[in-house]
Amino acid sequence: MTQTTDYQRDLIEALKDPTEAAAYLNAALEEGDKETFLLALRNIAEANGGMKAVAEKAHLNRESLYRTLSRRGNPEIRTLFNLLHVVGLRLSVTPEIVA
């Protein structure tokens, strides 16, 4: 019998690498769904020490961070930039190539 891996554990481990985290977040953005993007941010926060550690580094209340990254969350752009900075990422815009 083959042993299965814990997907979430493996994902969190992979997201400790900023290059992997950036690719994961970009893939979530391409989905075009806010809930998918916020879930990706939650997973990246978990990979960077957990919500408590990220909240402290970002000078945010832990409960506020949980609400911000919940399915109903609606983070302000300033909060987004701050969170991304804390986990070693940044947001950028590139031109859409139209054929």
C-alpha positions as CSV (number, residue, x, y, z in Angstrom):
1,M,0.0,0.0,0.0
2,T,1.3,3.4,-1.0
3,Q,1.5,6.0,1.8
4,T,-0.1,9.3,0.8
5,T,1.4,12.7,1.7
6,D,-0.2,15.4,3.6
7,Y,-0.9,17.9,0.8
8,Q,-1.3,20.9,3.1
9,R,2.0,20.1,5.0
10,D,3.9,19.8,1.7
11,L,2.3,22.9,0.3
12,I,3.3,25.0,3.4
13,E,6.8,23.6,3.2
14,A,7.1,24.6,-0.5
15,L,5.7,28.1,0.2
16,K,8.7,28.8,2.5
17,D,10.6,29.4,-0.7
18,P,9.8,33.0,-1.9
19,T,10.0,31.9,-5.6
20,E,7.4,29.2,-5.0
21,A,5.2,31.5,-3.0
22,A,5.3,34.1,-5.8
23,A,4.4,31.5,-8.4
24,Y,1.6,30.2,-6.2
25,L,0.2,33.7,-5.6
26,N,0.4,34.6,-9.3
27,A,-1.5,31.4,-10.1
28,A,-4.2,32.4,-7.6
29,L,-4.4,35.8,-9.2
30,E,-4.9,34.3,-12.6
31,E,-7.9,32.4,-11.3
32,G,-9.5,35.9,-10.9
33,D,-11.3,34.8,-7.7
34,K,-10.9,36.8,-4.5
35,E,-11.4,33.8,-2.3
36,T,-8.7,31.9,-4.1
37,F,-6.3,34.8,-3.7
38,L,-7.1,35.2,0.0
39,L,-6.6,31.5,0.6
40,A,-3.3,31.7,-1.1
41,L,-2.3,34.5,1.2
42,R,-3.4,32.5,4.2
43,N,-1.2,29.6,3.1
44,I,1.8,31.9,2.5
45,A,1.3,33.4,6.0
46,E,1.2,29.9,7.5
47,A,4.5,29.1,5.7
48,N,6.1,32.3,7.2
49,G,5.5,31.4,10.8
50,G,1.8,31.4,11.0
51,M,-0.9,34.1,11.3
52,K,0.3,35.3,14.7
53,A,3.9,35.8,13.6
54,V,2.9,37.5,10.4
55,A,0.4,39.8,12.2
56,E,3.1,40.8,14.7
57,K,5.6,41.6,11.9
58,A,2.9,43.5,10.0
59,H,1.9,45.4,13.1
60,L,-1.7,44.0,12.8
61,N,-4.0,42.5,15.3
62,R,-4.1,38.7,14.8
63,E,-7.9,38.6,14.8
64,S,-8.0,41.4,12.2
65,L,-5.6,39.5,10.0
66,Y,-7.8,36.4,10.2
67,R,-10.8,38.5,9.2
68,T,-8.8,40.2,6.4
69,L,-7.8,36.9,4.9
70,S,-11.1,35.1,5.4
71,R,-13.4,34.3,2.5
72,R,-15.3,37.5,3.2
73,G,-12.2,39.5,3.7
74,N,-11.7,42.7,1.8
75,P,-8.1,43.9,2.5
76,E,-7.2,47.5,1.8
77,I,-4.3,47.9,-0.7
78,R,-2.1,49.2,2.1
79,T,-2.7,46.1,4.1
80,L,-2.0,43.9,1.1
81,F,1.3,45.7,0.4
82,N,2.2,45.4,4.1
83,L,1.4,41.7,4.2
84,L,3.3,40.9,1.0
85,H,6.3,42.9,2.3
86,V,6.4,40.9,5.6
87,V,6.5,37.6,3.7
88,G,9.2,38.8,1.3
89,L,6.9,39.4,-1.7
90,R,5.6,42.5,-3.6
91,L,2.8,43.2,-6.0
92,S,3.6,44.3,-9.5
93,V,1.6,45.0,-12.7
94,T,2.7,43.8,-16.1
95,P,1.1,44.6,-19.5
96,E,-1.4,42.1,-20.8
97,I,-0.2,40.9,-24.2
98,V,-3.0,41.1,-26.7
99,A,-2.4,39.2,-29.9
